[in-house]
Amino acid sequence: MKRRSFIAAAPLAVVPLAGCLGDDPAVEELHEENDSSSFDAEAGEEYDVTVAAGEDGVTAVIESGDEQHWDWELTEDEEITDTIEIPEDGEYVVSVEDGSAFITVE
């Protein structure tokens, strides 16, 4: 009888933890030259950006139409993490200029 009540209560213990795992990343994908993705952001938000270069060097870029621009130049197999603060509301485009990289913005 005790075993059944424990098993029945187990799913209830997991439910409150579901929201504690964090938000989904705004971007999380492999980008190759001429690939891009975008995300919407509000002024004052901070994002951690991780860029992991492939076998070739790469230049990764995040920019908006309002001339906001961040870029990172990496050598082969290099990885970098940086924090950016969004200066104004809008759509931000993530792309690579050369090579390929796995990019996460969260």
N, C-alpha and C positions, 0 to 999 in steps of 0.2 A: 504494500500500500504506500509506503514512504517513497519508493522508487517512482511510482506513477505520479505522485504529486510533484516531485522534483522535475521530471520530464515535462509535465504540463506547464510548470512555471518558467522553464528555461527560455522560451521565446519571448516572454514578457520582459525578461532581464536584458535582452539584446536591443529591443526597440528604442529605449531612451538613448542609447549610444549611437544610433544611426546618424544623427545630426552633428555629432562631434568629430566626424572624420574630415571635415573641411569641404570647401567648395570645389567644384570641378574646375580644372585649368581653363583659362580663356583660350589658350592655344596649346596643343600638345601633338606635334606631328613632325614628320620628316619633310624638309623643304629642299628641293633641288633648284638649280638655276631656272629662273622664270616662273617658279611656283610662288604663290602667295596665299595668305589667309588673313582674316581680319577679326577684330573684336571691338566692341563698344566699351568706352570707359568714361568715367566722370572725373572732373577736376578734383585733385587732392588724393585720389586713390594711388596706392603704391602696389607695384607688381614686382615679383621676383622673376627675372628672366634667366633661363639657363640655355646656353648654346653649346652643343656638342658637335664638333666638326668631324667629318668623315675622313677618308684617306687623303684627301686633298685639303689644302687650306680653304678658308671660306670667309666671306664678309657677310654678316647677318645684319639686317636693318629693320628697325621699327620706325614708322613715320605716319604722320597724318597730313591731310591736305592743307593744314594751317602752318606748314613749315616746321612742325615739331619733328625732331629727327634724333635717333640714337643709332649708333652702329658699333659693331665689334668685329675685329679682324683676328682670325685664329689660324694657327698652323695646323698641319695634319694631326688628327687624333687628340686635339686639345679641347678642353671643356672650361667654360667660364660661367660664373653666376654673378648677376648684378641686380641691383634694385633701381627701378625707375619710378619717378613720381609724375603722374599725369597732370599737365598744367591746365588743360581745358577739356571740357566735354567734347566727345566726338568719336569717330571711327579711326582706329589705328591699324595699319597694314604691316604685316610681318612678311619679310621676303629674304632671299639670299641673292647676292650678286654674282658670286663665283662658287663652284663646288656644290656641296650639300651639307646639311646640318640638321640634327634633331633639335627642335626648339620648343621650349616649354615656357609659357607665360602664365603665372598664377599669383 
